[in-house]
């Protein structure tokens, strides 16, 4: 499935920025459908959609998004990074509560 995501990402990167912007919702739907392992990884890393994987922090993902290097959602990107770096998906974990960048609600 990662090969399909890589191919899709390459095609999307070749689009001009305006077309990419217009298709952003469709791109998110397609990448989510192709990357079902992302749900398993999310559950493994704290079962929180807004959570984070310790090994691949959101700051790195945001940088790639800002640089137009990825169109993947965060959890799909985590799966892609793990596979690209030969990190077993089962070894991914959530950061300790003190390591998270998530703001606390009072």
KOLMARFI-513161 format. One record per residue (C-alpha): z, x, y. Coordinates in steps of 0.02 Angstrom, whole numbers, padded with zeros to 5 digits, always signed. Each point is the difference from the previous one (the first is absolute). Layout:
// residues N
ZXY/...
END
This chain:
// residues 106
+00000+00000+00000/+00032+00146+00117/-00183+00048-00012/-00048-00174+00060/+00122+00017+00147/-00069+00171+00045/-00178-00065-00003/+00049-00151+00104/+00092+00110+00126/-00151+00115+00018/-00114-00148+00033/+00120-00071+00130/+00016+00169+00088/-00189+00002+00021/+00003-00162+00100/+00003+00013+00187/+00174-00030+00075/-00042-00174+00066/-00059-00062-00170/+00156+00076-00081/+00110-00093+00124/-00091-00164-00032/+00022+00021-00188/+00181+00059+00001/+00070-00160-00078/-00133-00001-00136/+00029+00185-00034/+00186-00031-00026/-00035-00140-00124/-00123+00104-00102/+00111+00154-00006/+00150-00104-00054/-00100-00082-00138/-00063+00168-00063/+00171+00082+00005/+00117-00107-00104/+00106+00154-00045/+00060-00002+00181/+00109-00151-00040/+00084+00093-00141/+00030+00152+00110/+00072-00110+00139/+00122-00078-00123/+00047+00171-00066/+00036+00062+00176/+00126-00133+00044/-00097-00163-00025/-00025-00017+00187/-00172-00028+00077/+00062+00085+00158/+00080+00142-00098/-00058+00177-00023/-00033+00126-00137/+00100+00161+00019/-00140+00112-00062/-00133-00073+00116/+00082-00056+00164/-00073-00130+00116/-00018+00127+00139/-00132+00092-00102/-00091-00164-00035/+00006-00049+00185/-00076+00167+00045/-00145-00027-00120/-00026-00178+00063/+00001+00061+00180/-00126+00135-00044/-00112-00127-00088/+00023+00098-00162/+00055-00153-00098/-00023-00187+00003/+00127-00026-00139/+00160-00096+00024/+00159+00103-00018/+00039-00037-00183/-00181+00021-00054/-00002+00165+00094/+00157+00056-00093/-00085-00033-00167/-00155+00094+00059/+00103+00149+00061/+00100+00009-00160/-00156-00002-00107/-00091+00125+00111/+00150+00118-00009/+00027-00031-00186/+00173-00074+00029/+00046-00125-00136/+00020-00175+00074/+00158-00024-00104/+00083+00146+00092/-00014-00078+00174/+00162-00054+00081/+00069-00079+00158/+00086+00110+00128/+00188-00010+00010/+00060-00127+00127/+00038+00139+00125/-00177+00072-00019/-00095-00155+00050/-00085-00018+00169/+00015-00189-00005/+00097-00073+00146/+00160-00091-00044/+00021-00181+00046/+00171-00054+00062/
END
